[in-house]
């Protein structure tokens, strides 16, 4: 489990009633004795209007293949979850350094506004 990787992990619905196995971007390295990580939701239905907290992962990106995603997707930085690294199912790929930097900038802006 490392920051910048994309994993399949059970991601909770908004009402916490159920989880669905989804791709998620790992935003931190494991933290603490229980090895918690922070994940960001990834969705393949691209929203008609992207939010300021969304990052588009388009097939036009030179490093898209490294993500392991099958189709264009959006990382939704306003949908985060903290989970034990033990529940992660498998690694799909990884995000480029440029995208990780973009994520850090958007998160800083989100958390300081």
N, C-alpha and C positions, 0 to 999 in steps of 0.2 A: 504494500500500500504506500503509494507516494503521491505527493502533490503533483498535479498536472496530468494525471492518468484519467482515463475514462473507464468506468466500471459498470457492470450490470449489478444493480442492488435493489432490494425492495424499498420503494419510495412511498411514503404514506399519502393518501388522499388528503385534501384540505380538512375534512372533518375527522380525520384519524380513524375512520371506521374500518379501513382495509388498506393493504399495501399492494402495489403493483410492481413487478420487476421491470425496471427502466434503466436506460443508460443515464449515468450521472457523472459529472465532472468532480474530481477530488480536489478540494481547495486547500487542504492542509496535509501535512504528514501526520501520522498517528500521534496522539497526545495522551499522556497519562497511562496509568496501569491497565486500564481497559482498552487502550489503543483506539480512542475515539477519533473520528475524522469528520470533517464538514464536507457535505456533498451539495452540488447544485443540480437541479432538475434539468434534463435535456429532453426536448420534444421535437418530433419530426414534423407534425403539422405546424408549419411556420405561421405565426400570427399575422393577420392581415396588416395590422399596424404594430410594428415592433416598439416595445417600451424602451425607455432609457436604460433599463436594467437587463436588456436582452443582448446577447452576442450571437450573431448569425454565423453558423458554420456552413458555408456554401461549398459545393463541389468545385467551384472555380478557384478556391484557395489552393495554392501550390502544395500545401501540407495536409490537405483534407484526408487523403488516403491513410495517413498515420493515425487519424482519430479512430479508425475501425468502425465508423458509422457507415450505414448503407445508403443514406440519403441526406439531403440538406436538413439541417436541424438548428435549433436555437437553444442556447444555454440561457436559463431564466434565473438571474441572480437574486431575484426577490423570492425565489422558492428554494430555501435552504433547509437542510436537516443535518443534525449531528447524530451519528450512529457509531456503534462499535465496528471496527474493521472486520470483525469476525463474520458479519452478515453479508459481506460483499461476495457475490457469486463468481464473477470472473472479470478479467481485464479485457477490454476491447481495443484500446489504443492509447494514444496520448496527445496532448495539446502542445502546439508549438510554443516556444518561449515568447513570441510576439503575442499570441492569444492569451497566455498566462499573464503577461504584463498588462494587457488590455483589461482582463478580469480584475486584477489588483487595482487598477485605476478606477474602474467603475464601482467596485466595492467600497473603496475609500470615499468616493463621492457620495454613494448611497448612505454610508454610515455617518457622514459628517454633515449632511444637509438637514 
